[in-house]
């Protein structure tokens, strides 16, 4: 079956157009995978930060309980107030660094 020049040109153009659409589908699928991966990383970071906040709250409550017991036992000088703030901050920094590493992994 012989095709006219215009039919051949149309067929070539159609194949080229279909090929371009296929390429765009591949690019879109890659972008979708990248966005899904970023979404999972953000969700993991949010969970890690949430856990960090809960941990800080728990540590603060635990220290308050220890400080109360120390006061009752008369050994409050072993639990200076400055220790609490510095220790909680240091632990928060460590937990935040760990969550940052987890979210970039």
C-alpha positions, 0 to 999 in steps of 0.5 A: 500500500503506497502512501502519498507524501502528505500521508507519510508526513502525517504518519511521521508527525503522529509518531513523533507526537506520540513519542513526545507524549510518552516522554512526557508521561515518563517525566511526569511519573518521575516527578510524581515519585520525587514528590511522593518521596519528599512528602514521606520525608516531611511526614517523617520529620513531622513525626520526629519533631512531634516525638521530640516535643513529647520527649521534652515534655516528659523530661521536664515533668520527670525533672520536676518530679525529681526536684520535688522529691529532692526538696522533700528529701532535703537534697535540692542542692543536688538538682540546681535549676540551671541544670534542667534548662541546659540539659533539656536544651541539649537533649532537644538539640540531639533529638532534633539532629537525629530527626534531621538526619532521619528525614534526609536519609 
